[in-house]
Structures are given as structure tokens and as C-alpha cells.
């Protein structure tokens, strides 16, 4: 029975023979190409120009790329690429990382934390209730300064006595 070493030495010898055969064949092919080029008066730049235009034409005819799947519904198997309007099964989800395909939960959470760390300047007025800026000393009614002024403050020319310090 042959040993592993003897088989490996045979493989190496056969590989060396195959490399020598490939080298001889490639030399003969290159010689034929050189003869054809000189016979027809072609240069390497002519060939590059010809192959370059062929590649461009080939790219134009190729099929358009399909969108990659970014999210998948675990219940139905429906997929969404993450572009365009979100489908109903993911539209109301607070955390889309559980629907992500090919990304671990840790990676998506890390990305979410990185986004949360970057504070963005809000647009326009702040939302929600605002602290009171004015108080009526007689009734104790307050006004935040937003919206239409209440009657007890609208008729007053100087509002400074009503300001809350």
C-alpha cells in the first residue's frame, strides 16, 4: 500500500510536468498571436480599444440589479429592501433590528446607539407643553407665551409685571 509521502511526491512531480506543459503551450499561443498582429498591422492599443468598447456594450445589455433584502417578516417570510414606503408588518415597529436579515441584533443595536449619540438640531418650535412665562396675579392663571394671548394679558401694553421670574 502506498504511503502518504509517496503519493504527495507523485503529485508534486505531476504538477511540475503540468506547469512545464502549460508554459510550452502558452509560448506557442503567444507566438501565434504575435505573428497575426504583425501580419495585420495591429498594436496592443488597438486590441485594448476593441475590447474596451465591447465591454461597455456588454454592460449596457446586462439585466438590472435586483434590490438586496434588508428586512424579513418572520411570520410570513415577506421581504423588504429598506427602500421606499415600509410595508405594514414593519411600518409601526419601534425596533426594526429584529426584522433585519444578515445582521446580528448586537450590530443593529450598536448602530442605533451611534445614531442616538449624535444630537440633531430640532426644526422649529419644541413640541409638547411648555413652562409658563406669564401669571395673572389675581386669578393665578398662567400662559406659556405660545399661541394667542389670554384676555387678561392681551389688553395690557406692558407685560413685564406678569412675567414669572
KANOR-V706813 format. One record per residue. RES is the residue in one small letter. SS is DSSP state (2 for helix, 1 for strand, 0 for the rest). PHI is phi in whole degrees, -180 to 180 (none if undefined). BURIAL is 1 if it has 16 or more other C-alpha atoms within 10 Angstrom, else 0. Layout:
res: [RES | RES]
ss: [SS | SS]
phi: [PHI | PHI]
burial: [BURIAL | BURIAL]
This chain:
res: [x | x | x | x | x | x | x | x | x | x | x | x | x | x | x | x | x | x | x | x | x | x | x | x | x | x | x | x | x | x | x | x | x | x | x | x | x | x | x | x | x | x | x | x | x | x | x | x | x | x | x | x | x | x | x | x | x | x | x | x | x | x | x | x | x | x | x | x | x | x | x | x | x | x | x | x | x | x | x | x | x | x | x | x | x | x | x | x | x | x | x | x | x | x | x | x | x | x | x | x | x | x | x | x | x | x | x | x | x | x | x | x | x | x | x | x | x | x | x | x | x | x | x | x | x | x | x | x | x | x | x | x | x | x | x | x | x | x | x | x | x | x | x | x | x | x | x | x | x | x | x | x | x | x | x | x | x | x | x | x | x | x | x | x | x]
ss: [0 | 0 | 0 | 2 | 2 | 2 | 2 | 2 | 2 | 2 | 2 | 2 | 2 | 2 | 2 | 2 | 2 | 2 | 2 | 2 | 2 | 2 | 2 | 2 | 2 | 2 | 2 | 2 | 2 | 2 | 2 | 2 | 2 | 2 | 2 | 2 | 2 | 2 | 2 | 2 | 0 | 0 | 0 | 2 | 2 | 2 | 2 | 2 | 2 | 2 | 2 | 2 | 2 | 2 | 2 | 2 | 2 | 2 | 2 | 2 | 2 | 0 | 0 | 0 | 0 | 0 | 0 | 0 | 0 | 0 | 1 | 1 | 0 | 0 | 0 | 0 | 0 | 0 | 1 | 1 | 0 | 0 | 0 | 0 | 0 | 0 | 0 | 2 | 2 | 2 | 2 | 0 | 0 | 0 | 0 | 2 | 2 | 2 | 2 | 1 | 0 | 0 | 0 | 0 | 2 | 2 | 2 | 2 | 2 | 2 | 2 | 2 | 2 | 2 | 2 | 2 | 2 | 0 | 0 | 0 | 0 | 0 | 0 | 0 | 0 | 0 | 0 | 0 | 0 | 0 | 0 | 0 | 0 | 1 | 1 | 0 | 0 | 0 | 0 | 0 | 0 | 1 | 1 | 0 | 0 | 0 | 0 | 0 | 0 | 0 | 2 | 2 | 2 | 2 | 0 | 0 | 0 | 0 | 0 | 2 | 2 | 2 | 1 | 0 | 0]
phi: [none | -72 | -89 | -63 | -64 | -67 | -66 | -66 | -67 | -64 | -61 | -63 | -65 | -67 | -65 | -63 | -62 | -65 | -63 | -64 | -65 | -63 | -61 | -64 | -65 | -67 | -63 | -68 | -67 | -62 | -63 | -63 | -63 | -63 | -63 | -63 | -63 | -69 | -65 | -100 | 71 | -97 | -118 | -64 | -65 | -62 | -69 | -62 | -64 | -65 | -70 | -63 | -71 | -66 | -66 | -63 | -65 | -67 | -68 | -66 | -86 | -70 | -71 | -66 | -72 | -87 | -67 | -83 | -83 | -105 | -133 | -143 | -79 | -67 | -78 | -104 | 85 | -67 | -120 | -147 | -81 | 94 | -109 | 82 | -69 | -72 | -70 | -58 | -71 | -123 | -60 | -96 | -73 | -76 | -120 | -82 | -65 | -73 | -97 | -65 | -106 | 81 | -119 | -75 | -64 | -63 | -63 | -70 | -67 | -64 | -65 | -64 | -67 | -65 | -69 | -68 | -68 | -85 | -84 | -104 | -72 | -72 | -99 | 72 | -78 | -69 | -88 | 85 | -67 | -112 | -67 | -70 | -108 | -128 | -136 | -84 | -67 | -79 | -103 | 85 | -68 | -123 | -145 | -83 | 95 | -106 | 83 | -73 | -70 | -69 | -59 | -67 | -114 | -67 | -84 | -85 | -79 | -109 | -90 | -60 | -67 | -91 | -65 | -90 | -75]
burial: [0 | 0 | 0 | 0 | 0 | 0 | 0 | 0 | 0 | 0 | 0 | 0 | 0 | 0 | 0 | 0 | 0 | 0 | 0 | 0 | 0 | 0 | 0 | 0 | 0 | 0 | 0 | 0 | 0 | 0 | 0 | 0 | 0 | 0 | 0 | 0 | 0 | 0 | 0 | 0 | 0 | 0 | 0 | 0 | 0 | 0 | 0 | 0 | 0 | 0 | 0 | 0 | 0 | 0 | 0 | 0 | 0 | 0 | 0 | 0 | 0 | 0 | 0 | 0 | 0 | 0 | 0 | 0 | 0 | 1 | 1 | 1 | 1 | 0 | 0 | 0 | 0 | 0 | 1 | 1 | 0 | 0 | 0 | 0 | 0 | 0 | 0 | 0 | 0 | 1 | 0 | 0 | 0 | 0 | 0 | 0 | 1 | 1 | 1 | 1 | 1 | 0 | 0 | 0 | 0 | 0 | 0 | 1 | 0 | 0 | 0 | 0 | 0 | 0 | 0 | 0 | 0 | 0 | 0 | 0 | 0 | 0 | 0 | 0 | 0 | 0 | 0 | 0 | 0 | 0 | 0 | 0 | 0 | 1 | 1 | 1 | 0 | 0 | 0 | 0 | 0 | 1 | 1 | 0 | 0 | 0 | 0 | 0 | 0 | 0 | 0 | 0 | 1 | 0 | 0 | 0 | 0 | 0 | 0 | 0 | 0 | 1 | 0 | 0 | 0]
